[in-house]
Amino acid sequence: MFTGIIETLGKITRLKKDGGNLHISISSGITPELKVDQSVAHNGVCLTVVDINNDQYTVTAVEETLLKTNLNDLEVGALVNLERAMILGSRLDGHIVQGHVDTTATCTRVEEKDGSWYFTFAYAPNKEHVTIEKGSITIDGVSLTVVNSLQDSFS
């Protein structure tokens, strides 16, 4: 479980396709604290550390994960939002995030209004159940509150 509060950024150092899977190697300041089999959210997607080598670690995204996330769009050198699993008894500053992704969305509008930023996202209409007004949602690992929920978009 995660909170949607980004801990740090990681830099993609290697991408390797293996059948329907994608092995992703990442360099990050949290690498020395990680252990194999530990869960880390990468842009909000829960992935398990499978290898650690010096200052980088590797996770594997399986085909189902690649179909429902934007991880297939990653490139070497890209930055990803990272968050380690929350610790029982610690503060919950965002919301409870499982790291299981339902779909992707496209940002169609960004608006600043009275010091607040509003983002509008469009997604497939058959995914209308993923948002509710005043509910929480995670976009690239960031905990956000839904202000307006429509059949094929939300802000």
Protein Blocks (a to p, Z undefined) as FASTA:
>chain_A
ZZhiafbdcddfbdcdehjbccdddddfklmmpcehiacdeehiacddfbdehjaccddd
dfklmmmmcklmpcehiacdddddddehiacfbbcdehiafbdcddfbdcdeehiacddd
dddfklmmmpcehiacdeehiacddfbdcfkbcZZ
